[in-house]
Amino acid sequence: MTKNAIVVLAIGKKYEEILRSQKPQLEAYAARCNANLEIRTEPPDELNRGHLFTQKLLLPSLYIQYEWIAFLDLDIVISSIAPSIFDSIHPNKAFGAVIDQRKSRCFRMANKYWHRQERLNQTAVDLFYSEKGFKPHPKVKATINGGVWLCKPIEIAHIFKKFYEESVRNNQADYIYEEIPMSYLAHTNDQFFPLNPRFNKQVIYEIFKFGAPMYWICRIQKKINKRLEKYLGLGENYFISSCYRKFITQLLGKNYILHFSGNFPIPKNSKNTISKSSMSD
């Protein structure tokens, strides 16, 4: 039996449609990693008692038969240079993810873009203790992004599942989501290891790192797409500028997985993306 798996969630019509376009690259990357591709189209909690994001805490329990699983969001593009994510496992830890760039200028700019003014001066400690109510712990020093993570189910599943069940009993499962609990629980149980940032490079941060010109290109592109959708019914993100496409291609040449959180458009047939023809590279 294959010992590792790549896991994705595609729940609801919108995400099932996204999966159709994303499935070829996911299949190709799973083959490159010598892993099974597990696509879940039903909520992890069959009773659907919490927010779907919070339910991601149950995924390790559902795939306990695997030695390691890698979870990937659907709004990603995998680069042709991406090595197997399972080469990054830590022999003595059970959960890995990319640490947030909370102290960076691009993080602050991104939160202004999302109109999250109240989060600009929050530290990781603020998020854990003030906003989410976790007890202070000396091992907890960072938050993570949940778009890509790696775990050893047999070591971490019971910890995450116990927290989820407690959240349901305390009526918190509808708003606490998964990123803060995953980070807190992995840190406090001495199971966390940082994942190479190239496995979850968020496009929005790279846009602000690049500077104002790319930001305004994205703003104009978004406005054009809204008009095309409203007046011509051409669908979301129909128009993608050549500058933006070139920018994404350059990022793919330097990183392993691009994460398009914030609804940034994913260019179709971008250069440097993984394909079945590149599986033997």
N, C-alpha and C positions, 0 to 999 in steps of 0.2 A: 504493500500500500504506500502511496505517496505520503511522505511525512509532513509536508508543508502545504499551506493553501493561501491563496489570495481571496479575500472576502469583500464583496460589494453589496450594498443595499440598493434595491430599485423598487420602491414601494409607491404605488399610485401611478396613474396614467402618465403624468408629466415625466417621472423618472424612468418609467419603462420605455418611453420614447427616446430619452437621452441614452439609455442603455443600448438601444439598437445601433446608434452611431459609435458608441464607445466600445462595444463588445469586441470587435476585431483586435484593437490594440491590447485589451485586457487579456484576451486569449493568447495573443502572441507573447506578451510579457510573462504570463503564467508558464508558458512552455519554456521560455528562456530561463525561468527560475526553477524549472523542474517541479512545479507545484500545481495542484488542482486549482481550478477557478470555481469558487462557490458564490453563486448569485442568489441572494435571498429576496423574494418578492412578497413575503409576509412579515408582519411586525415580529421582532425578536421575542416580545412578550405576547403570547397568544391571547391573553386577556386584554391587551392594549391599555394597561393601567397608567402609563406615563407618557410623556412626550417622546416622540420617536428618537430624538437626539439622546435623551436619557436612556432609552432602551438599548443603545449601543453598548452599555455596560454589560449586557447579557450575552453579547456575541462570543466571548471566549468560552462560555458555558455550552453554547450550541455547537462549537467545533472543538470539543475537548479531545476528539480522536486524533487531532493533529499535534505534532510536536511544536510547531510554530505557525501562527497565522499573521498575515499582513492585511490590515484593513485599508482600503482606498476609497475616497469619495469619488463620485462620478464626474465631477467638474475638474478633471485633470487631463493632462497630456503627458505621455511617457516618452522620454527621449530615446533615440536609437543608441545613445552611449550609456544608457542606464545598465549598471550591473545588477545582479540578483540582489534584491533587498535582504534576502536571507543570509547573505555574506556579512551583514552588519550585526548579526545577533551577538549579544553579550553572553558568555558562557555561565556567568553567575548572577544574571539579572533576568527579569521576566517581562519588562515592558519598556519599549523605546518609542520616542516621538521627538519631533523637532521643537526646541524651546522657542517661545515667543521672543520677539525683538522689542521688548517693552520699553527699553531705554533709548531706542534709536529714534532719529528724526522722522524716518519714514513711517514708523508706527504711529507717531503723533499726527502726522499728516493724513494717514489712512483713517484714523478715527475721526478727524475733522470731516473727511469726505463722507463718512457714514453718519455724521452728526451725533457722535458719541462724546460730546464735550465733557460729560461727567467722568469719563474714563481716562482722560488725558493724564491726570496726575496720580492715578491709582498705581500702586506697586502690586507685585504678585501677592504680597502679604495682605493688602487691602482686599483683593479679590477673594482670597481664601477665607479671611476672618471677618471682615466687615460685611461684605456682600453676600457670602455664602454660608457664613456661620460656622466654619470649621474651627476646631480648637488649635491654638498656636502649637507649632512643632518645629524644632530646630533644623530638621532635615528638609523642610519645605522651602525652597528658594526660587522656584520658577514655575511659570505656567506654560502650557503647550498648545499647539494647534492640532485639532483632531482630524484633519483631512487625510493624514497618513500616519498609521502607527503599527507597531510590531509587538506581538506578545507571545508568551509561552502559556497556553491555556491552563495546563495542569497546575501551574504555580499561581496564576493570577485570577482565574475564573471565580473561585469561591469568594475571594475578597470583593470583587466587583459586584457579584450577584447579591451578596449579603447587604452591601450598601444600597443597591437598587430596591431590594425588598423593604429595607428600613425607610427609604424615601417614600415608597408607596404608603406604608403605614403612617408616616408623618405628613402625608399630603404635600410632599415636596417634589414628586416625580414629574410634575407638569412644567416646572420652571428651572430646575437646577442644571439640566443638560449634562453633557458627558465630560467635557474637557477638564473642568476644575476637579471633579471627583477622581477621574483617572489619574491626573497629575498628583493630587494630594495622596491618594491611596498607594500609588506606586512609590512615591517618595517616602512616606511614613513606614511602609513595609520593607524599605531598603531594596526595592526591586526596579527602580528607575535607572535607565541609561539614556543619554542624549543621542538622537539619531542625526546622522549627517544632514545639515540643512539642504543639501542638494536633492534630497529625496522628497522635500515638500517646500519648494520655492514658490512663495505666494506672489502672484503677478502684481497685485495692488501695491505691495511694498517696493517691488522693483520699479514700478512706474514712478513712484515718488522719489526713489533713490536716483532715477535717471534725471528728474528735474521737471520744471514747469512745462516745457514743450510737449512731452509725451502725455502729461496730465491733460492739457488742453486738446490734444488730438483725440484722446479718449472721450472727453466731454462732448466735443463736436460730433464725433462718431455716434455717441449715444443719442444725441438730439436728432441726427439724421435718421437713425433707426426707428425712433419713436414716430417720426412723421411717415416713414415708409410703411410702418405697421398700421398706423391710424388711417391713412388715406388710400393705401394701395393693398393693404392686407398681406404684405410680403413676409410677415413673421418676425419674431424677435431676433435681433442681431443679424439682419440680412446683409447689411453693408459693413465691410471690414476694410479699413484703409490700408494702402500698401505700406505706410510707415509703421503701423501697428503690427502688420503681418511680419515685416522685417525684424521688428523689435522682439517678437515672440520667437522667431527662428534663431536669433542670436542667443536668447535665453536658453533655448533647447540645446544649443551647441555647448553650453557650459554646465547645465544642470541635468538631473535625472528625471524628476517629476515636477511639472508646473501645475500649480493649483490656482484655478480661476475663481476663487471665492470673491463674492461681491458682484456676481453676475457679469463679469467681464467676458466678452465673446471669445469662444474657442475657434480659431481659424481651422477650417477643414483642409485636410491634405497638406498640413504644414511640413516644410522640410525638417529633417532631423527627428521626425517622429518614428516610433517603433512600428514596424510592419512585419508581416509574415515573411517577407523576403529578407529581412534583416535578422531573423532569429538565429542564424548561424554565425553572426559576426563575432 
